[in-house]
Amino acid sequence: MNRTATVRRTTGETDVEVRIDLDGTGAADAATGVGFFDHMLVLLARHSLIDISVTARGDLETGSHHTVEDVGITLGEALDAALGDRNGVERYGSSLVPMDEVLVQVALDLSGRPYLAFDAPLPPMVIGGFETDLVQEFLRGMANASRMTLHVNVLSPGGPHHVIEGCFKGIARALRVAVATNPRVSGVPSSKGRL
């Protein structure tokens, strides 16, 4: 079963293309023009074992908001497309990830019902061209477009860099579990018969 997808999103503000392979090795290529964000996308791929390639051109002269949000939406659409009807997937995934002084808990459900609960203390600042409030914008776009329920809780706060890195690594580890196929799962993992 080919669980890959390529999605392109073009607006008056951005031009984004995302390619993913759910059964990859964690290979990553990220070129968004926002250095710290590229680093986080590489971590997302590496720790999820999902091959992810992202190219984005956006109106960075106004800030990175449009680029980050549209990458989240496009990545979510690619995840949704690659999952197809979601037959045979584990569906649920969770992780508990330490990042030095920071501890992040993530739980997600490939439920078909988009929802984001995000509880992370992040002071307003810019790290490598990336505004810290954009973590939530990225995750909202990804959760909505992939039709995923996603809960991210920072249990032990710390430096903003480590908080954000812990969030991305935690999501990656939970995704690795949720998108995995299980030969014992027949059809869609729901008593309803569909997600």
C-alpha positions in Angstrom: 0.0 0.0 0.0 1.4 3.3 -1.1 1.0 5.8 1.8 2.5 8.9 0.2 1.1 12.3 -0.8 2.2 15.5 -2.5 0.1 18.6 -1.8 0.6 22.1 -3.1 -1.1 25.2 -1.6 -0.8 28.6 -3.4 -2.3 31.8 -2.0 -1.7 35.5 -2.5 0.7 35.2 0.5 2.4 31.8 0.1 3.4 29.0 -2.2 3.9 25.7 -0.3 4.6 22.2 -1.4 4.7 19.2 0.9 5.7 15.6 0.1 5.4 12.9 2.7 5.8 9.1 2.9 4.3 7.6 6.1 6.4 4.5 5.7 9.7 6.4 5.4 12.8 6.5 7.5 12.5 10.1 8.8 14.3 11.7 5.9 13.7 15.4 5.9 14.2 18.4 3.6 12.8 21.8 4.8 13.2 25.1 3.0 10.7 27.7 4.3 13.0 30.7 4.7 12.5 30.5 8.5 15.5 28.8 10.0 14.2 27.7 13.3 11.0 26.4 11.7 13.0 24.4 9.2 14.8 22.8 12.2 11.5 21.9 13.8 10.2 20.3 10.6 13.4 18.2 10.4 12.9 17.0 14.0 9.2 16.2 13.2 10.3 14.0 10.3 13.3 12.4 12.1 11.4 11.4 15.2 8.2 10.3 13.4 10.0 8.2 10.8 7.8 10.0 8.2 9.7 11.3 5.2 8.8 15.0 4.9 9.9 17.5 2.2 8.7 21.0 2.5 9.3 24.0 0.3 7.7 27.3 0.9 7.9 30.8 -0.4 6.0 33.4 1.6 5.8 37.1 2.4 8.4 36.9 5.1 8.8 40.7 5.0 5.6 40.8 7.0 6.8 38.1 9.4 6.6 34.3 9.3 2.9 33.9 10.3 1.5 33.2 6.8 4.3 30.8 5.9 4.1 28.8 9.1 0.3 28.6 9.1 0.1 27.6 5.5 2.8 24.9 5.9 0.8 23.5 8.8 -2.4 23.4 6.6 -0.5 21.8 3.7 1.3 19.3 5.9 -2.1 18.4 7.4 -3.7 17.9 4.0 -0.7 15.7 3.0 -1.1 13.6 6.1 -4.9 13.2 5.5 -4.3 12.2 1.8 -1.5 9.7 2.7 -3.7 8.1 5.4 -6.5 7.5 2.8 -9.4 5.7 4.4 -7.2 5.0 7.5 -7.7 1.3 7.2 -5.4 -0.7 9.4 -3.7 2.2 11.3 -3.2 2.2 15.0 -5.1 5.5 15.1 -4.1 6.6 18.6 -0.6 7.8 19.6 0.9 9.3 22.7 4.3 10.3 24.0 6.1 11.8 27.0 9.2 13.6 25.9 11.8 15.2 28.1 13.9 18.0 26.6 16.4 18.9 29.3 14.3 20.8 31.9 11.1 20.6 29.8 8.7 17.7 29.9 6.0 17.5 27.1 3.0 15.2 27.0 1.3 14.6 23.6 -1.8 12.5 22.8 -3.4 12.3 19.4 -6.2 10.5 17.6 -6.5 10.2 13.8 -10.3 10.4 14.5 -11.5 12.4 11.5 -12.6 15.1 14.0 -10.2 18.0 14.1 -9.4 19.5 17.5 -6.4 21.1 19.1 -5.8 21.5 22.9 -2.5 23.4 23.4 -1.2 24.2 26.9 2.4 25.5 26.6 3.8 28.6 28.4 5.6 30.5 25.7 6.6 34.2 26.2 6.2 36.3 23.0 9.5 36.4 21.3 11.2 35.5 18.0 13.7 32.6 17.7 15.5 32.3 14.4 12.8 34.3 12.5 10.0 32.2 14.2 7.5 33.9 16.5 6.7 31.7 19.4 2.9 32.2 19.1 3.1 30.4 15.7 3.6 27.0 17.3 -0.1 27.0 18.1 -1.0 28.4 14.6 1.0 25.7 12.9 -0.5 22.9 15.1 -4.1 24.2 14.6 -3.6 24.3 10.8 -2.1 20.7 10.8 -4.7 19.3 13.2 -7.6 20.8 11.2 -6.4 19.8 7.8 -5.4 16.3 8.8 -8.7 15.8 10.8 -6.7 14.9 13.9 -7.5 15.4 17.6 -4.3 16.7 19.1 -3.5 17.5 22.8 -0.1 19.0 23.7 0.6 19.8 27.3 3.9 21.1 28.7 4.1 19.5 32.1 7.4 21.1 33.1 8.2 24.4 31.5 11.5 25.9 30.7 13.3 27.9 28.0 11.1 28.7 24.9 13.5 26.9 22.5 13.3 23.7 24.6 9.5 24.0 25.0 9.0 24.2 21.2 11.5 21.5 20.4 9.9 19.2 23.0 6.5 19.9 21.5 7.6 19.0 18.0 9.5 15.8 19.2 6.5 14.8 21.3 4.1 15.1 18.3 6.5 13.2 16.1 6.8 10.3 18.5 3.0 10.2 18.9 2.5 10.3 15.1 4.9 7.5 14.7 2.7 5.3 16.8 -0.7 6.5 15.4 0.1 6.1 11.6 1.7 2.7 12.0 -0.2 -0.2 10.4 -1.2 -3.2 12.5 -1.9 -6.5 10.7 -4.4 -7.4 13.4 -6.5 -4.3 12.6 -9.1 -5.1 10.0 -10.6 -2.1 8.3 -11.0 1.2 10.0 -10.2 1.2 13.8 -13.7 2.3 14.9 -16.8 0.5 16.0 -18.7 2.9 13.7 -17.1 1.4 10.7 -15.7 4.7 9.5 -13.7 7.7 10.9 
